[in-house]
Amino acid sequence: MSEDLRAQPWFRAFQKVMAELPGLVSDRLELLALELQRAGRSLVQIMALVMATAILGTAAWLALCSGLGLTLVAQGLSWPLALLAVLLVNLALAWAAVSRVRRLLASLGLPATRRHLVFGAKAGTAAGVALNRQPFTNRSEGRP
């Protein structure tokens, strides 16, 4: 390397940056490792809290259903009819949840994106949806 090149200020600055580079990378990797460790601990806590919430929610639901059954029995309904009423309420709520899940499943396939990514006459059939390119502007109006 010529002495002229080494005497240039930009070359000295470049050498300083290159000398500092391992320290900069090392600092960033250490920060990443510490944050990943903290994120792992947070994830474990979140999972434990979700499980506790599920258990407590289930216990609360069972208490609510028991209270409904006892109330029906106290109102003069027989035990079998009270249990049947609680069962029907639970089945109706389960049916509503399953219906909602079935409606939401259609959005998992990203139909609008697939329509726009596929070109030509096969666009509608390749996405598995009808080719309806009418945009909707107001979400309260519903989907086209």
N, C-alpha and C positions, 0 to 999 in steps of 0.2 A: 504494500500500500504506500502510496506516495506521501511525503510529508505535507504537501499542499492540502491533500484531502483531510488529513488528521488535524490540520490547523483550522479548518473551517468551523465556525461556531455551531452550525446545524449538526455537524458530525459529532461534536462533543456532546451536544444535547441528546442526540440519538444514542450515544454510548451510555449516557447517564440513565436514559429511559430503559435501555436494555439491561443495565445493571440492577435497576429497581424492579424489573418485571417479575423475577422469581418471588420477591417479597410480596408484591401486589397479588399475584396468583395464589400464593400461600395464604394470605389474609382472607381472600375471597373463599377459598376452599374451607378454611377453618370456620368462617361465618356460616357457610352452607351446612357443614357438619353439625354445628351447634343448633341451627334452626331445624334441621331434620330431626335431631334428637328431641327438641322441644315439641315439634309437630307430632312425633311418635307418641310422646307422653300424653299430649292433648287428645290424640285419636283414641288411646286406650281409655282415657277418662270419659270421652264422648260415648264410646261403646258401652261402658259400664252404666252411664247415666241413661242411655236409651233403653238398656235392658231393665233397669230399675223402673223407668217410666212405664214400660210395657207391663211389667208385673203389677205395679200400682194401678195402672189403668184397667187391667183385667180384674183386679180385686174390686175396684170401684164399680165396674160394669156388673160384676156378679152381685154386689150389694144392691145396686139399683134394680136389677132383675128380681132379686129376692124380695126387696121392698115392694115392688109392683105385685108380685105374686101374693105376698102377705096382705097387701091392701085389698086385692080382689077377694081373697078368702074372708077378710074381715067384713067385706061388703055383702057376704052371703053366697059367694060363688064357691062351688066345690073345688077341692084340690085339683082333680084332673082338668077341669075347665080353666082354672087359674094357670096351671102349667101350660096348657094348650095356648092360652092367650099370650103368655110370655114367649113361648116358642114361635108363635106367629109374628110377634113384634120383631124378634130376632131375625127370623127368616126374611121379613120385609126389608129390614135394614141391610141384611147381607145381599139381598137381590139388588137393592139400590146401589150398593158399593160395587158389585160385579158389573152392573150396567154401566156405571161411570168408568170403570176400568176398561171395559170393551170399547167405549167411545174414545178413550184416551189412547188406546193401542194404535189407532190409525195414524196418530201423529208421530209415532216412533219410527215409521218408515220414511219420514221426511218427504212427503209426496210433492210438495211445491218445489223443493230443491231438485228432486229427481226429474220433474217435468221440465225444469229449466236447463238441466244439464244434458238431457237427451234431445238430439236434434232430428228433424225430419218427420216422416209419417209415423214412425214407430214410437214417437215421444209419449203418446198417451198410454200405449200398451206396455212399453218397457217399464214405466213407473208403476204399473199396476193400478192406475187410477184413470178416471175419465179426463179427457183433455178439455178443461174448462179454464180459459185464461182470463176470465173476468176478475179484475182485482176488486177487493172490497176495502173500503176506506174506513168504515166505522165498525168497530168490533161489536157494538151493541145491535147492529143489524143482522148479525149472523153471517155464516159463511155462504158463498155462492154455490 
